[in-house]
């Protein structure tokens, strides 16, 4: 029922999506979910203006609205560029599902704050296909620079932009110079501000090096039902990648190139864990965008409707069960 409904391209799904997401976020509003700084950079810390009870409610509402808007925006980008072979609202559905997997996800955090910008970055990279304008790589790298000032591990997406330039258009040194300028520009203006407030040394000599010189630590533990949910998500993602690989050469060259970009998106998102001194469970949100795309492809291409509905209901059951029974 759910999958069949969201497989369609009817606009009624835009009304159903916030309702379903809200139901998954009820426990986030009901229980105390810590407002995490999650390795946040200075621009993110500016957003955390208060931690009073009223502000906590505001941040939860803001997070919920952001998740829904990001899901709709992601769906629009994928349909516009025809990344999937069929238009549907499955990407928006699975983005909301993945952003609701665990209770700590159900609040505002740095990854949630940059995901909107990462979807915009994906849009810019896909626009590189058969385009020669220099403004697109500049704008893309500018987005990455802003993201990294909110959540520094997102700096790794400059690799995705550079590889996108090589895959989707002919080589031009001007593209890479423009990209480097766009990446450094936010740091240039932010450094000027830090110079006037006498914080330049702490930023460049202490904060930035701390992301490269550290031992990686896990800041969370998963109980058995949470591990089952995590393994279910991982298994579904692996099945989706195998399905994509099976049908890869059936697609047009344009779609193949776009699928390579999404694959790089997934790999680079996973590699961003390396830059986290302490990996919190909220960091998994950074993989929600590419994961939702691949899982959507799997649910679009598999013909066994009953199996898909049962798998989806099983995921919903695990999410709700973990939210009700277990504390984080």
C-alpha positions as CSV (number, residue, x, y, z in Angstrom):
1,X,0.0,0.0,0.0
2,X,2.7,2.5,1.0
3,X,5.1,1.6,-1.7
4,X,2.5,1.5,-4.4
5,X,1.2,4.9,-3.3
6,X,4.6,6.6,-3.3
7,X,5.7,4.8,-6.5
8,X,3.1,6.9,-8.3
9,X,3.8,10.5,-9.4
10,X,0.5,11.9,-7.9
11,X,0.8,15.1,-5.9
12,X,-1.2,13.6,-3.0
13,X,2.0,12.1,-1.7
14,X,3.1,15.6,-0.8
15,X,0.4,15.7,1.8
16,X,1.0,12.1,3.0
17,X,4.7,12.6,3.5
18,X,4.6,15.1,6.3
19,X,1.9,13.0,8.1
20,X,4.0,9.8,8.0
21,X,7.1,11.7,9.0
22,X,5.4,13.3,11.9
23,X,4.2,9.9,13.2
24,X,7.7,8.7,13.1
25,X,8.9,11.8,15.0
26,X,6.3,11.6,17.8
27,X,8.8,10.1,20.2
28,X,11.2,12.8,19.4
29,X,8.7,15.4,20.5
30,X,7.6,13.3,23.5
31,X,11.0,12.4,24.9
32,X,14.0,14.4,25.7
33,X,16.4,14.3,22.7
34,X,19.7,16.0,23.4
35,X,20.5,19.0,21.1
36,X,23.8,17.8,19.8
37,X,26.7,20.0,18.8
38,X,28.1,17.0,16.8
39,X,31.6,18.3,16.0
40,X,29.9,21.5,15.0
41,X,31.9,24.3,13.5
42,X,31.5,28.0,14.4
43,X,28.6,28.7,11.9
44,X,26.6,25.8,13.5
45,X,27.3,27.0,17.0
46,X,25.8,30.4,16.0
47,X,22.6,28.5,15.2
48,X,22.4,27.1,18.7
49,X,21.5,30.5,20.3
50,X,19.7,29.0,23.3
51,X,19.1,25.7,25.1
52,X,16.0,26.6,27.1
53,X,12.9,24.5,27.1
54,X,11.2,26.8,24.6
55,X,14.2,26.7,22.3
56,X,14.4,22.9,22.4
57,X,10.9,22.7,21.1
58,X,11.7,25.2,18.4
59,X,14.7,23.2,17.3
60,X,12.7,19.9,17.1
61,X,10.0,21.7,15.0
62,X,12.8,23.2,12.8
63,X,14.4,19.8,12.4
64,X,11.0,18.2,11.4
65,X,10.3,20.9,8.8
66,X,13.8,20.6,7.4
67,X,13.6,16.9,7.0
68,X,10.3,17.2,5.0
69,X,11.6,20.1,2.9
70,X,14.8,18.3,2.1
71,X,12.9,15.2,1.1
72,X,10.7,17.1,-1.3
73,X,13.7,19.0,-2.7
74,X,15.7,15.8,-3.2
75,X,12.8,14.3,-5.1
76,X,12.5,17.4,-7.3
77,X,16.2,17.3,-8.2
78,X,16.1,13.6,-9.0
79,X,13.0,13.9,-11.2
80,X,14.3,17.0,-13.0
81,X,17.6,15.3,-13.9
82,X,15.9,11.9,-14.5
83,X,18.4,10.1,-12.3
84,X,15.9,7.2,-11.8
85,X,14.3,5.5,-14.8
86,X,10.9,6.4,-13.6
87,X,9.4,9.4,-11.8
88,X,8.1,8.7,-8.3
89,X,8.1,10.0,-4.8
90,X,10.0,7.0,-3.3
91,X,13.2,9.1,-2.8
92,X,11.4,11.6,-0.6
93,X,9.7,8.7,1.3
94,X,13.0,6.8,2.0
95,X,14.8,10.0,2.9
96,X,12.3,10.7,5.7
97,X,12.5,7.1,6.8
98,X,16.3,7.1,7.0
99,X,16.3,10.4,8.8
100,X,14.0,8.8,11.4
101,X,15.8,5.6,12.1
102,X,17.1,6.4,15.6
103,X,15.8,8.6,18.3
104,X,18.9,10.9,18.3
105,X,18.1,11.7,14.7
106,X,14.9,13.4,15.8
107,X,16.3,16.8,16.7
108,X,18.3,19.5,15.1
109,X,22.0,18.7,14.4
110,X,24.8,19.9,12.2
111,X,24.4,17.1,9.6
112,X,20.7,17.9,9.2
113,X,21.6,21.6,8.8
114,X,24.0,20.8,5.8
115,X,21.9,18.2,4.1
116,X,19.8,20.8,2.3
117,X,23.1,22.3,1.0
118,X,24.3,18.9,0.0
119,X,21.2,18.3,-2.1
120,X,21.8,21.7,-3.7
121,X,25.4,20.6,-4.4
122,X,24.1,17.4,-6.0
123,X,21.9,19.5,-8.2
124,X,24.9,21.6,-9.2
125,X,27.1,18.6,-10.0
126,X,24.4,17.0,-12.2
127,X,24.0,20.3,-14.0
128,X,27.6,19.9,-15.2
129,X,26.5,17.3,-17.8
130,X,27.1,18.9,-21.2
131,X,27.5,22.3,-19.6
132,X,30.6,24.5,-20.1
133,X,29.8,27.4,-17.8
134,X,32.4,28.2,-15.1
135,X,29.8,29.4,-12.6
136,X,28.5,25.9,-11.7
137,X,31.9,24.5,-10.3
138,X,32.4,27.8,-8.5
139,X,28.9,27.7,-6.9
140,X,29.4,24.0,-6.1
141,X,32.7,24.6,-4.2
142,X,31.2,27.6,-2.5
143,X,28.4,25.4,-1.1
144,X,31.0,22.9,0.1
145,X,32.9,25.7,1.8
146,X,29.8,26.9,3.6
147,X,28.9,23.3,4.6
148,X,32.4,22.7,6.1
149,X,32.0,25.9,8.2
150,X,28.9,24.3,9.7
151,X,30.2,20.7,9.8
152,X,33.8,20.3,8.9
153,X,33.8,16.6,7.7
154,X,31.7,17.7,4.8
155,X,34.9,19.2,3.3
156,X,35.4,15.7,1.7
157,X,32.7,16.6,-0.9
158,X,35.2,18.7,-2.8
159,X,36.5,15.3,-4.0
160,X,33.0,14.5,-5.4
161,X,32.9,17.9,-7.2
162,X,36.4,17.4,-8.7
163,X,35.5,13.8,-9.9
164,X,32.2,15.1,-11.2
165,X,34.1,17.6,-13.3
166,X,36.2,14.8,-14.8
167,X,33.2,12.5,-15.4
168,X,30.5,14.9,-16.7
169,X,32.4,17.3,-18.8
170,X,35.7,17.7,-20.7
171,X,38.8,18.7,-18.7
172,X,39.5,22.4,-18.2
173,X,42.0,23.8,-15.7
174,X,39.7,26.9,-15.3
175,X,37.0,24.7,-13.7
176,X,39.4,23.5,-11.0
177,X,40.8,26.9,-10.4
178,X,37.3,28.3,-10.1
179,X,36.4,25.4,-7.7
180,X,39.4,26.1,-5.5
181,X,38.5,29.8,-5.3
182,X,34.9,29.0,-4.4
183,X,36.0,26.6,-1.7
184,X,38.4,29.0,-0.1
185,X,36.2,32.1,-0.3
186,X,34.0,31.4,2.8
187,X,37.2,30.7,4.8
188,X,38.7,34.0,3.6
189,X,35.8,36.1,4.8
190,X,35.4,34.1,8.0
191,X,39.1,34.6,8.7
192,X,38.7,38.3,8.3
193,X,35.9,38.2,10.9
194,X,38.1,36.1,13.3
195,X,41.0,38.5,12.9
196,X,38.8,41.3,14.2
197,X,37.5,39.3,17.2
198,X,41.0,37.9,17.9
199,X,40.1,34.3,17.2
200,X,42.1,33.6,14.1
201,X,44.8,31.5,15.9
202,X,42.4,29.3,17.7
203,X,40.6,28.5,14.5
204,X,43.5,27.7,12.2
205,X,46.0,26.4,14.8
206,X,43.7,24.4,17.1
207,X,40.2,23.7,15.7
208,X,41.1,22.8,12.1
209,X,44.1,20.5,13.0
210,X,42.0,18.7,15.6
211,X,39.9,17.1,12.7
212,X,43.1,15.6,11.2
213,X,45.1,14.6,14.3
214,X,43.0,12.3,16.4
215,X,42.1,8.7,17.0
216,X,38.6,7.7,15.8
217,X,36.2,6.9,18.6
218,X,32.6,5.7,18.7
219,X,30.3,7.9,20.8
220,X,27.4,5.5,20.9
221,X,26.4,1.9,21.7
222,X,23.7,0.0,20.0
223,X,21.4,-2.5,21.7
224,X,20.4,-5.7,19.9
225,X,17.1,-4.3,18.3
226,X,19.0,-1.2,17.2
227,X,21.6,-3.5,15.6
228,X,18.9,-5.4,13.8
229,X,17.6,-2.1,12.4
230,X,21.1,-1.1,11.3
231,X,21.7,-4.4,9.7
232,X,18.4,-4.3,7.9
233,X,19.3,-0.9,6.5
234,X,22.7,-2.1,5.5
235,X,21.3,-5.2,3.8
236,X,18.7,-3.2,1.9
237,X,21.4,-0.9,0.7
238,X,23.7,-3.7,-0.5
239,X,20.7,-5.3,-2.3
240,X,20.0,-2.0,-4.0
241,X,23.6,-1.7,-5.2
242,X,23.5,-5.2,-6.6
243,X,20.3,-4.4,-8.4
244,X,21.8,-1.3,-9.8
245,X,24.9,-3.2,-11.0
246,X,22.7,-5.7,-12.7
247,X,20.7,-3.1,-14.7
248,X,23.6,-0.7,-15.1
249,X,24.2,-1.2,-18.9
250,X,20.5,-1.1,-19.7
251,X,20.6,2.7,-19.0
252,X,21.6,5.6,-21.2
253,X,25.1,7.0,-20.9
254,X,23.7,10.1,-19.1
255,X,21.9,8.0,-16.5
256,X,25.1,5.8,-16.0
257,X,27.2,8.8,-15.4
258,X,24.6,10.1,-12.9
259,X,24.6,6.8,-11.1
260,X,28.4,6.9,-10.8
261,X,28.1,10.3,-9.2
262,X,25.5,9.0,-6.7
263,X,27.8,6.1,-6.0
264,X,30.7,8.5,-5.3
265,X,28.3,10.5,-3.1
266,X,27.7,7.3,-1.0
267,X,31.4,6.4,-0.8
268,X,32.5,10.0,0.1
269,X,29.8,10.3,2.7
270,X,31.0,7.2,4.4
271,X,34.6,8.4,4.2
272,X,33.7,11.6,6.1
273,X,33.6,9.5,9.3
274,X,37.4,9.6,9.2
275,X,37.4,13.4,10.0
276,X,35.2,12.9,13.1
277,X,37.1,12.9,16.4
278,X,34.1,11.2,18.0
279,X,31.6,9.5,15.8
280,X,28.1,10.1,17.1
281,X,25.1,8.2,15.7
282,X,23.7,11.4,14.2
283,X,26.6,11.3,11.7
284,X,24.8,8.5,9.9
285,X,22.3,11.1,8.6
286,X,25.0,12.2,6.2
287,X,24.5,9.0,4.2
288,X,20.7,9.4,4.0
289,X,20.8,11.3,0.6
290,X,22.6,8.7,-1.5
291,X,21.1,5.8,0.4
292,X,17.6,6.9,-0.2
293,X,18.3,7.2,-3.9
294,X,19.7,3.7,-4.2
295,X,17.0,2.1,-2.1
296,X,14.4,3.9,-4.1
297,X,15.9,2.4,-7.3
298,X,15.6,-1.0,-5.7
299,X,11.9,-0.6,-4.8
300,X,11.2,0.8,-8.3
301,X,12.8,-2.1,-10.2
302,X,11.7,-5.1,-8.1
303,X,8.4,-6.4,-9.3
304,X,7.3,-8.4,-6.2
305,X,4.9,-5.8,-4.7
306,X,3.9,-7.9,-1.7
307,X,7.6,-8.5,-0.7
308,X,8.3,-4.8,-1.0
309,X,5.4,-3.8,1.2
310,X,6.3,-6.4,3.8
311,X,10.0,-5.2,3.9
312,X,8.8,-1.6,4.3
313,X,6.4,-2.5,7.1
314,X,9.1,-4.4,8.8
315,X,11.4,-1.4,8.7
316,X,8.6,0.8,10.1
317,X,8.0,-1.8,12.9
318,X,11.7,-1.8,13.9
319,X,11.8,2.0,14.0
320,X,8.7,2.3,16.2
321,X,9.8,-0.6,18.4
322,X,13.2,0.9,19.0
323,X,11.7,4.3,19.7
324,X,9.2,3.0,22.3
325,X,11.2,0.3,24.1
326,X,14.7,1.5,24.2
327,X,16.3,4.6,25.5
328,X,19.4,6.3,24.1
